[in-house]
Amino acid sequence: PCTVDGSMQQPMRILSASMDKTVIIWEPDKESGVWLEQASVRVGEVGGNTLGFFDCQFSPDGSMIVAHAFHGALHLWKQATVDKKEWTPQVVISGHFNSVEDVKWDPEGEFIISVGSDQTTRLFAPWKRKQETEVTWHEIARPQVHGYDMRCLAMIGRFQFVSGADEKVLRVFHAPKNFIENFSNITGIPVEKLCSHQSSDLPEGATVPALGLSNKAVFEGDMAVQPAEDEETFNTISNQYPEIYFQHLILTEPPPEDHLLQNTLWPEIQKLYGHGYEIFCVACNNSNTVIASACKASKKEHAAIILWSTTSWKKLQSLSFHNLTVTQLAFSPNDKFLLAVSRDRNWSLWRKQDSSESGPVFSCCAYTDKNTAVHSRIIWSCDWTPDSKYFITGSRDKKVIFWGQCDLSVTTEENMLDLVKPCSAVLDAGDSVTAVSISRVLTPDGRYIVAVGLENGKIILYTWKQSGQESVLAGWTTCVEMDNSQSHALAVKRLCWRHHAGRAGHNDQNSSEWLQLASCAADHCVKIFNVNRFAL
């Protein structure tokens, strides 16, 4: 709209989006009436491996353009107030465009990483602006863009993770220097605090070679630009198509889609071969020394859990017990136990042997079988209490159960098989349980805080405390059930509590009051909930 003689008028304009990566504003010529491209108003992407735009829209007052493209990307441009022909890109939301399969907090609780069936791994962090009190979350990196649907991930320390997809290989990634610098700029955390070790030997970034599939590290020396002394620079094919697409950029705000695709990849530092079928779950212990992983299986030999060393990246041990796919693995907080739950409706508990030989060796110390099993359907999820005394299982049969050595007077460590029993009444969650997670921080009166995710998308918070009573729901207290506006629309895939009290991006004086819960689901959403633990 423009003001003519004191009144607002709307000249005719048409906006078009195309597969040639451009969005164009058209206007009719005053003399001929022919619709022509408006002078110098053509926005879009240059380069990159994306295709064009699907659709576009004006804002009601015509001062902004939004378009959406492949990879679930939104693009936003704003008209400059002075020069009306100048349109500048703006920060816009982004996220997965298919089911999100797994989400994890980093150990320090500063960011989350999620993986999805859209074949991407995305990193979200709070954007801290000096003048704004409100902290907003944005996608600030896309460490992995894969050719297979992503399935699971585990953090190995702060800036390293291992991920599994619908392939037989596990891949390990480490953050490059450029990411750490930009992460510091956006979140306001000083680089010195982020990088305790020597960061000078880290690669600048990563790039995928033209015919390659893995993210290759790019070092400072690789980015030396050839001096353009002669005009024949573009005469050779190699100069027209550079091998390295990574550009070292310093960001002060969340990056746009074309930057996320090319400049925020993390170098792949290791591949782990050993599974015979598609990777299904992976976990890392709390001291970041051992990784456990499992793959899809319909026979006992394929359902074995493999343990890997994070120092040598060698296979430490294969743990064979289950007959069908192991659906989730969880190390106890004290790293003495590994818990596995499976599609065969049983769980197995493995204890670490204190051996002087190379690497820890785990042996099975407790399990359920068809005679002792309580769950009658696939066990989807499991987690440990922060004191490593109890663990929890959640199943498709709608049951959630706490297990542990209920008779704490018996201290023998030799035979745990008969000692590990259900310690809680069986909780009926009302729908198939697809995810469970226990907060590392307790309520003020010492109860465990449990989040349960259901197949219908609902998330319910309970608290539980060991009680000697035999009543129907002894120990369980229902605290809050998310309403439909806050719940997911499809099955919850994973829940993950922030390891510390407080809210990421906030310098809370009353940080002990708040907990944060990250959730992801088949409805393409990643959500972060602020939970007031004093109100539970």
N, C-alpha and C positions, 0 to 999 in steps of 0.2 A: 504494500500500500504506500501511496505517496500523497503529500498534501498539495492540493492545487487550489489557489484562491481561498485558502482558509478551510476547505473541506477535504475530507479523506476520500481518495479515489483508489480503485484497484485496477491497474492496467492488466490486460490479458497476458498470462504467461502459462507455458506448459513445461513440466519437468519430465525428462525421460531418463531411464536407466538402461544400460546396455551391457552386453557380454564383452564389449571392447574395453571394459574397466573405466568407463566414463559416465558421468551424470551431467546432462546438458539442460540449460534453461533456454527455451525458445520464445520468441515474441514476434507478433505480426509487423511486417514493414508498413510504415505509415502511408506510403504512396501506393505500393502495389497490393498490399494486403497479404502478401506471401509470408508464411511463417519462416523466420530465419533464426539461426543460432545467435543468441544474445552475445554481443561482443565480449570476448574474453571471460565468459562464465562457463567454464568446463572444468569440473572437479573429478577426482578419481585417483586411482593408484597407478604408479609407474613401476614396471618390473615385478619381481616376485613370482611365485609359482601359483598365484591365485587365478581363478577365472573371474568373469565380470560380476556385475550387480544384478540381483533379481528384481528389486523393486525400490521405489523412492517416494518420498513424501515431503511436502512443505510443512513448516510449522504454521499455526493459524495466522500469524502476522507476516509470514513470508521471509522472516529474517534468518531462518535456519533450514537446512536440508538434512534429512536422515535417509540413509540407504542401507539395505542389507545384502550380504553377499555370502559366498561359500564359507565353510568352517564356522558357521554360526555367527559371523561377524556383523556388527553394526558400525556404520560410519556416520559421523556427524560433522557438518560444516556450518559455520556462523558467518553472517555478513558483517564486514567491518563497518563501524559506525561512521567513519570519515569517508573512506573510499568505498563506495557501494559496490564496486566491481571486484573487490577483494574478499575472498571467502577463506576462512582459516579453519583447519581441522580442530575438533574439540575432543576432550576426554569423554569416553562413552563406555557403557557397561559391556561386558562380554562373558562368555561362559561356554560350557559344553553343549554340543548339539545332538547328543545321544545319551544313553543311560550312563550315569556316573557310578563306577564300580567300587572305588575305594577312596578314602580321604585320610590324611594323617597330619597332625600338628608337628612342627619341628620341635626338638627337645626343649628349646628355650621359650617356645610359645609365641614366636614373633610372626610366623606365617603358616599357611597350610598348603599342602600339595594334594591334588586330586588326579585320578586317572579315569578314563571313560571309554565306552565302546565307540566313541568318535575318533579313536586312535591317537588321542593327544594326552599329554601330561601337562597340567597347568598349575602355576604357582600364584596364589592370591595373598596379598599383604595389605595392611592398613596404610592409607595415604595420609601423611601428617602434614598439614599446612599451617603455617605460623598464625595466620589471621583467623583460621576456622577452629571452632571448638569441637565440631562434629567430626568423628573419624569415619572415613568411608573406605570400603574394601574394594580393591581392583585387581585384575589379572596383570601382574607385572613381568611375568616370564612364562615361556612355553618350553620347558627344558627338553621335551621329547615329542616329535611328530613322527608317528610310526606307520608301518604298513599293515599292522595287525591290530585288532581290537585289544585295548589295554584291559587288564584284569585285576592287578593288585600292585601294591607297593609297600615298602618299609623304609623308614629313615635310618641311615647309619650315621649317627651324629647330626650335626647341624646342617652342613652343606653337602651331604652325600646321600644318595638313596639308591635302592635297588628296585627294579620294576619287572613285572611279569605280564606277558600278553598271551594271545592265543597262538603261541609258538613254544618250542621246547627249550628255549634259551632264556636265562635271566640276564638282565643288563644292568650294569652299575654306572651311575653318573656322578660327576663331581662338579660343583659350581665353579665357573671361571671368574677371573678377576673383574671383568667388566660387570658381571651380575652383582658381585659384592659391592662395588662402587655405587651402582644405580640403586640397589636395595637400601644402602645407607642414605642416599639422597632422598628417596621417596618416603622411607619410614622415619627418618630423623635420628637413626641410631649411628653413633660415630663408627667409622671404619675400624679404628683401633680396637673397639670393643668386639667387633665382629670377627676380626682376623687376629687371633692370638699367635698363630704360627706365621712363618715367613710366607707372605703372599706373592713375593716377587717371582717365584718359580711357577706360579699358576699360569695356565694359558689365558689369553685375552678373552677368547670365546670359542665357538664351535661352528662348523659348517658341514653340510652333507655334500660329498663329492658328486659330480654329475651322474656317474653310474654306480654310486655307492648307496648303502642303506644305513650305515652307522654314522653317528655324529663324531667327526674328527676334530681334535683340538687345533685351535689356531693360536700360534704364538706371535709375539711382537715382531719377530724377524720375518714371519710369513707375510706380514701386511705391508712390507716396504713397497711403496708406489713407484712404478717406473717413471722416470722423468720424461715428459713429452717433448723430446728435442726435435723430432721430425714429424712431418704430417702423415707418415706412413704407419702410425700407431695402430690404426684400425684395419690395416691391410691384411694382417694375419688373423686367422680364425681364433687363435688362443687369446688374442687381445680383445676380440669382440665378446667372447664368452669367458669371463674370468673364472678361475677355479674356486676362488674364495669369495663368497657372497657376504661374509660377515663384515660389518662395519662397526668400529669402536665408537660408540656414541655415549655421551654423558646426559642422562635423563634427570629432569627435575619434576616430572609428572608421569603418570602411568602411560605406557607406550601405546601407539595405535596398532591396528591389526598387522599392517605390512612389516612393522618393526618386530612384533611378536613372532611372526613366522620366520624371519631370517636372522635376527640379531640376538635372540634370547635363548638359543639352544645351549644345553650343557654338554661338554665333551663326554663321550662314553669311554670309561677307563677299563672296563672288563666285561667279558661275557662268561657266563657260567653254564657249562654243558653237563648234562647228566640225566635229565628227565626224558621219558619216552613219549610223553604226550603234552598237551597244552598246559602251561603253568596255571595253577588255580589260586594258590595262596602263598604268602611269604611273610616272615617275621624276623626281627632282629632283636638280640638281647640288649639289656639296658647298659651293659658296658661296651657295646658296639664291637664285640669280638667274634660273635657267631651269628650266621644267618641260617634260618630253617626254611625250607620250601617244599611244596608238594604240587603234584599235577593231577589232571583228570585221570581217573582209573576205574576199570571194571574188574580188575584182578588184583590179588594181593601183591604180586611183585611190582606192579606199577604204582600201587598206593603208598609205597615207602616214602618216608620223609627224608630228605637229604640235608645234612648239616655242612655248612661251608665256613672256612676261616676268612675273616675280613682282612687279615694281614697278608697271607700267602695266596688267597682266593682258591685254595685247594679244597677238595672234598674231604671232610673230616670223618663222616660216618653216614651210614644209611640205616634208618630206623624202620623196620618192617613190623607192622601189626595189623593195620586196618585192611579190609577187603575191598572197599570202594573209596571214591575220592575223599581226601581230607579237605574239609571246607574252610577251616581256620586254624591257625597256630598261634599260641600265645606263650611267651616266656614270663615266668613269675618275676615280680619286681626285684627280688633278691638274686635272680639268675640261677637259682638252684634247680628249678623245675621247668619243663616244657610240657605244655598241654596241647593236645590235638583233638579235634572233633571231626566227625566224618558222616558221610552219606549212609554208612552202614549202621547209623543210629547209636553208635557207641563213642565213648571218649577214651583216650589213653593218656596216662601221666608218666613222664620220663624224668628220672632224677639224674643230676650231674654227678659223676663219680670223681672223687678227688684223687686223680691219678697223676703221677709224675711224668707220664709219657706225654708225647706232643699232643696238645689240644685236649679239650674236655671230651669225655666219653659219657654218653647218656644211656641209661638202662631203664627198661619199663618197670615201674614200681606199683602201679595201680591201673585198673581199667574196668570197664563194664563189658559184659558179654550178653548173649541172648537170655541168660537166666537172671542177670542182675540189672539189666537196662531198665531205665524208667521212661525214657523217651521212646515213642512208637513211630516217629517219622524222622526224616533227616535233621541232624543237629546243624543249624546254620552258623552259629556264632558262639564265642566264649570269651571270657575275660577274667582277670585276677583282681582280688582286693589288694589295696596298696601295701598291706602288711604280709602278703603272700600266704595267709592262713587259709583262705577260701578261694574257690573259683566258681564261676557261674556259667551255665549253659542255656541256650535258647534254641527252640526247635520249631519245626513246622507243625508239630502237634499242639501248639499254643502254650506249651509249658515253659516256665523259667524256673531253674532250680539252682540253689547254692549247694556246693559240695565242699567237704573238708573233713578233717579229723575232729569229729564232733566231741568225742571223749578226749579232752585235752589232758586228762590225768595220765594217759598212756603216752610215754615219751619215746618209746622205742622207734628207731628209724629202720629197723630191719624189714619187718613185714607190714607194709602200708596197705596191702591189698584189702584186708578185712576192715581197716580203720577208716578209709575214705568213703563216706556215705553221704546221702542227702542231709544237709544240716538245716534246711528250711522246709516249710510246707511248700507243696507244688503250687506255683502261682499260675493261674489261668489268665493269660494276657488278652483273651477275647478274639485274637486272630493269629495267623501264623507269625511266629517271631523270626525276623530275618537278621536282626542286629542287636547286640547287647554291649554295653560299655559301663565300667565302674570308674567313678571319679577318684583321682589320687588324693583328693582333699575330702575330709569327712565333714559331716554337719557339726555344728558347735557342740551337740551332745553326743558325738562319737558314733553316729550311724553311717553306714555306707550309702552313697548316693548312686543309684542304678538308673541308667537310661535304657529303655527298651524300644526298638524300632519294629514296626509291624508291616505286613505285606500290603495293607491298605494305605500305607503312607503315614499313619499316626505315630507319634513319639510320646511315650509315657514315662514320667519320672517317678521312681519309687525310692524309698529308703528302707534299709533292712538292718536288723541287729539280731545277733544270735540270742534266742530265748529258749528256755527249757520247756515252754508250754507246748502242748500237743493240739492246740486249737487249729481251726481250718486255715487261717492265714497268719499263724504265729510269726512275729518278727517283721512282716511286710507292712509298709504304710504307703498308700497311693498318695503322691504329693500333687502332681499336676498332669493333666492330659491335654496335649496341644489341641487347640481348636482347628477347624478346617482351614481357616485363613493362614495359619502358621504351619500346618502339617504339609507333608509332601502329598502329591496326587497319585503316586505309584509306589511300589515297594521300596522301603528304606534298605539301602545296600550296606551302609557302614555308619557307625557312630564312633566318635573319638573325642574324648575330653581333653582340654588343655591341661598340661601336666602341672601347672602352678595355678594358684589363685590369682585373680586379677584379670584385666581385659587388655588384649593386645592393642598397642597404639595409644593406650591411656596411661598417664602418669598418676594413677589413682592414689590418693591418700588412704582411702578405705579399700585397698585392693583385696584384702582378705574376705570382703563381702561377696565378691563376684567370682563366678566360674564361667567358663565358656565351653560350649558343646558344638562340635562341627558334625554335620550330617550330610550324607549324599544319597541320592535315590535314582530310580529308573526314570523319573520325570525330568531328567537333565539338570536338576538343581543341586547346588551346594549351598547349605545354609549354616549360619553361625548364630547360636542362641546365647544370650546373656542370662545366666541363672543366678538369682540371689540366694545364696546358701543359707542365710539367716531366716529366710521366709519358708524354707522347706520344713 
